[in-house]
Amino acid sequence: EIMNFPKLKLKIDWWLVVPIIFLITIGTLSIYSVNQNNPEIANYWWKHLITGAVGVTILILLSQWNYKNLLSCHWFIYFATNLLLLTVLLFGVTELGAQRGINLAGFYVQPSEFAKISLTITIASLLHNKITPSAINLVTICLVAIPTWLLVLAQPDLGTTIVMVVITMGMLYWAGHPLSWLLLLCSSLISAI
């Protein structure tokens, strides 16, 4: 008897996936050509290719999932990411004077990159269904965002911290908070830096 497996119907946005595969291929060929004469780093192209393939696979799988499901688990994502950021400060790999990553199974992982996504999900969830912006909403968002900003800034990673501040301010602006409030908030943040 022949078993019939259900067909997996993937909706793939080829305009998104093909350029990514093209860039991974160009990057892999560039790394391969540069590292041919150095036997110590000759296999970096292979690691790049595997990482790219895993990334594209994760991209395709995540694109099939309804992102609105993240709204219900945003606190778990937020606290897990902040715990990873704290782990970096305690047990992270120090390179070039900064402690920004963790070595997991031979791969260098930077939780601050996940923090950008985590913070975006958390703020989006908090702003979800808020019809009228208020000072309480603004304070709540800042109280949620500031611990993540400080954990990334402590690594030290000022660039990523600034990106997260800009993401937060952009989300607050598009949620309808007055520009004057955001400028006032940004002026105090800039003077603190």
Rosetta blueprint (number, residue, H / E / L):
1 E L
2 I L
3 M L
4 N L
5 F L
6 P L
7 K L
8 L L
9 K L
10 L L
11 K L
12 I L
13 D L
14 W H
15 W H
16 L H
17 V H
18 V H
19 P H
20 I H
21 I H
22 F H
23 L H
24 I H
25 T H
26 I H
27 G H
28 T H
29 L H
30 S H
31 I H
32 Y H
33 S H
34 V H
35 N L
36 Q L
37 N L
38 N L
39 P H
40 E H
41 I H
42 A L
43 N L
44 Y H
45 W H
46 W H
47 K H
48 H H
49 L H
50 I H
51 T H
52 G H
53 A H
54 V H
55 G H
56 V H
57 T H
58 I H
59 L H
60 I H
61 L H
62 L H
63 S H
64 Q L
65 W L
66 N L
67 Y H
68 K H
69 N H
70 L H
71 L H
72 S H
73 C H
74 H H
75 W H
76 F H
77 I H
78 Y H
79 F H
80 A H
81 T H
82 N H
83 L H
84 L H
85 L H
86 L H
87 T H
88 V H
89 L H
90 L H
91 F H
92 G L
93 V E
94 T E
95 E E
96 L L
97 G L
98 A E
99 Q E
100 R E
101 G E
102 I E
103 N E
104 L E
105 A L
106 G L
107 F E
108 Y E
109 V E
110 Q L
111 P H
112 S H
113 E H
114 F H
115 A H
116 K H
117 I H
118 S H
119 L H
120 T H
121 I H
122 T H
123 I H
124 A H
125 S H
126 L H
127 L H
128 H L
129 N L
130 K L
131 I L
132 T L
133 P L
134 S L
135 A H
136 I H
137 N H
138 L H
139 V H
140 T H
141 I H
142 C H
143 L H
144 V H
145 A H
146 I H
147 P H
148 T H
149 W H
150 L H
151 L H
152 V H
153 L H
154 A L
155 Q L
156 P L
157 D L
158 L H
159 G H
160 T H
161 T H
162 I H
163 V H
164 M H
165 V H
166 V H
167 I H
168 T H
169 M H
170 G H
171 M H
172 L H
173 Y H
174 W H
175 A L
176 G L
177 H L
178 P L
179 L H
180 S H
181 W H
182 L H
183 L H
184 L H
185 L H
186 C H
187 S H
188 S H
189 L H
190 I H
191 S H
192 A H
193 I L
